[in-house]
Amino acid sequence: MNVVGRSLLAVTNRSTVRKLFAESSTGRRLSLRFVAGETLDEAAAATRELNAAGVQVSLDHLGEHVVDTYAAAQARDDYLQCLDRVHADRLDANISVKLTQLGLGLDDDLAVASLRALAARAAEGGATVTVDMEESELVEKTVSAFEVVQAEYGNLGIAVQSYLYRTAADLDRIVVRGGHVRLCKGAYAEPAAVAHQDPDRVDAAFDALTRRLMAAPGVAPAIATHDTDRIELAKLLSEGRSEPWEFQMLYGVRTNLQRSLIEDGFPLRVYVPYGTAWYPYLTRRMAERPANLAFFLRAAVGR
């Protein structure tokens, strides 16, 4: 994340700014550009629409860093309900989950047990579960939880972030487990001690990891980017790949590009978030692309 993005994230985390977004009709209208809605019904409707257009989906019931085990158990149950809905409605979708929403950092054993429960339920319906990556201090626990549950069920994927120095080494552990690997640039404000700060270096790391994943057997690369140069590299590398892979993009972001990829025959999965805890997600989207803030400001003045 560049300096502008880090500064914007700091501003949006202030209580007065949070109140403006979270409690105003303008903030909620902005959220609906990037979030499918607050309910599972709304998320399912968005998924059906995307599926009809030839797009696969990863459903994310928004939330992270729960403060008690009751909330962690509730998040697990919400995801179990989501998986049941995917199966009952025959949606072409998997789920993405943050382990801190399942209790990681609060009760690590509970988080792993909940991930195991999600993997088991997903397996019943032929679905998969993607483990989202969070802040750098949680990477080791996240990769370890993935290793344990993937060894048991084999239907997990995991996200990795190109801006972290450690990611190339993490892939040594991940690719031997199989499953799918979502490669993204990274959306958290990280210090220079653990992450690239220069966007060119982040891009270079992303390209190197893309080359490695697209050449790796036994895993399904998910190249998660809206960056045209990164996309063109993945297209080029796909010409020599016979095993599954896909692009991944965010709901509401560069929709024209999404349609173009589908029209050109490339596999695409859209990350569809839903739920009431949309503010942290929204602010990270603005920090990644500060031009999104202009959308909010225009809406705020009725333009």
Residue pairs with C-beta under 8 A, 6 or more apart in sequence:
1 9
1 163
1 186
1 187
1 188
1 189
1 190
1 287
1 288
2 197
2 199
3 197
4 290
5 189
5 287
5 288
5 290
6 189
6 287
8 283
8 286
8 287
8 290
8 293
9 189
9 283
9 284
9 286
9 287
10 189
11 17
12 18
12 21
12 283
12 286
12 287
13 283
18 279
20 27
21 27
21 30
21 31
21 279
21 282
21 283
21 296
22 279
24 300
26 296
26 299
26 300
27 279
27 282
27 296
29 299
30 282
30 295
30 296
30 299
31 278
31 279
31 282
33 252
33 295
34 250
34 251
34 252
34 253
34 273
34 278
34 281
34 282
34 285
35 62
35 251
35 252
35 273
35 274
35 275
35 278
35 281
35 282
36 42
36 43
36 45
36 46
36 47
36 251
36 272
36 273
36 274
37 43
37 45
37 46
37 274
38 274
38 275
38 276
38 278
39 274
40 61
40 78
40 81
40 82
40 85
40 274
42 274
43 59
43 61
43 82
43 272
43 274
44 85
44 89
44 91
46 57
46 251
46 272
46 274
47 57
47 59
47 86
47 91
47 92
47 93
47 272
48 89
48 91
50 56
50 57
50 270
50 272
51 57
51 91
51 92
51 93
53 259
53 262
54 262
54 268
55 258
55 262
55 268
55 269
55 270
56 92
56 93
56 94
56 246
56 267
56 268
56 269
56 270
57 91
57 92
57 93
57 94
57 269
57 270
57 271
57 272
58 93
58 94
58 95
58 96
58 130
58 248
58 269
58 270
58 271
58 272
59 82
59 86
59 93
59 94
59 95
59 96
59 272
59 274
60 95
60 96
60 97
60 132
60 271
60 272
60 273
60 274
61 75
61 78
61 79
61 82
61 95
61 97
61 101
61 273
61 274
61 275
62 273
62 274
62 275
62 276
62 277
62 278
62 280
62 281
63 75
63 98
63 101
63 275
63 277
64 98
64 100
64 101
64 134
64 277
64 280
65 100
65 101
65 105
66 72
66 75
66 100
66 101
66 102
66 103
66 106
67 106
68 106
69 103
69 106
69 107
69 110
72 101
72 102
72 103
72 106
72 107
72 110
72 111
72 114
73 110
73 114
75 97
75 101
75 102
75 114
76 102
76 114
76 117
76 118
79 95
79 97
79 118
80 117
80 118
80 121
82 95
83 95
83 118
83 121
83 122
83 125
83 127
84 121
84 125
85 91
86 93
86 94
86 95
86 125
86 127
87 124
87 125
87 126
87 127
93 127
93 272
94 122
94 127
94 128
94 129
94 130
94 157
95 118
95 122
95 127
95 129
95 130
96 129
96 130
96 131
96 132
96 159
96 271
97 115
97 118
97 129
97 130
97 131
97 132
98 132
98 134
99 111
99 115
99 131
99 132
99 134
99 138
99 141
99 142
99 145
100 106
100 111
100 134
100 138
102 110
102 111
102 114
102 115
103 110
103 111
103 114
104 111
104 138
104 141
104 142
104 145
105 138
105 141
108 141
108 145
111 145
112 145
112 148
112 149
115 129
115 131
115 145
115 149
115 156
116 149
116 152
116 153
118 129
119 129
119 149
119 152
119 153
119 155
119 156
120 153
122 128
122 129
122 153
122 155
123 153
123 155
127 155
128 155
128 156
128 157
128 179
128 180
129 155
129 156
129 157
130 156
130 157
130 158
130 159
130 180
130 182
131 142
131 145
131 146
131 156
131 157
131 158
131 159
132 159
133 139
133 142
133 158
133 159
133 160
133 161
133 184
134 142
134 188
135 188
135 190
136 164
136 166
136 188
136 190
136 194
136 195
139 164
139 166
139 170
142 158
143 158
143 170
143 173
143 174
146 156
146 158
146 174
146 177
147 173
147 177
149 156
150 156
150 177
150 178
150 179
151 177
154 178
154 179
155 179
156 177
156 179
157 179
157 180
157 181
157 182
157 220
157 222
158 174
158 179
158 181
158 182
159 181
159 182
159 183
159 184
159 224
160 167
160 170
160 171
160 174
160 181
160 182
160 183
160 184
160 209
161 167
161 184
161 185
161 186
161 187
161 188
161 195
162 183
162 184
162 185
162 186
162 196
162 202
162 203
162 205
162 206
162 209
163 185
163 186
163 190
163 195
163 196
163 202
163 205
164 186
164 190
164 194
164 195
165 194
165 195
165 196
166 194
167 205
167 209
168 205
168 208
168 209
168 212
171 181
171 209
171 212
171 213
174 181
174 219
175 181
175 213
175 216
175 218
175 219
178 218
178 219
179 219
179 220
180 219
180 220
180 221
180 222
181 213
181 219
181 220
181 221
181 222
182 222
182 224
182 248
183 206
183 209
183 210
183 213
183 221
183 222
183 223
183 224
183 225
184 224
184 225
184 248
185 202
185 203
185 206
185 225
185 227
185 288
186 195
186 202
187 284
187 287
187 288
188 284
189 287
196 202
196 205
203 227
203 229
203 230
206 225
206 227
206 230
207 230
207 233
210 221
210 223
210 230
210 233
210 234
210 237
211 233
211 237
213 219
213 221
213 223
213 245
214 221
214 223
214 234
214 237
214 238
214 240
214 241
214 245
215 237
215 241
217 243
218 243
219 243
220 243
220 244
220 245
220 246
221 245
221 246
222 245
222 246
222 247
222 248
222 269
223 230
223 231
223 234
223 245
223 246
223 247
223 248
224 247
224 248
224 249
224 271
225 231
225 234
225 247
225 249
226 249
226 250
226 253
226 254
226 257
228 257
231 247
231 257
231 261
234 245
234 247
235 266
238 245
238 266
244 267
245 267
246 266
246 267
246 268
246 269
247 261
247 266
247 267
247 268
247 269
248 268
248 269
248 270
248 271
249 257
249 258
249 268
249 269
249 270
249 271
250 270
250 271
250 285
251 270
251 271
251 272
251 273
253 285
253 289
258 268
258 270
261 268
262 268
273 281
285 292
286 292
286 293
286 296
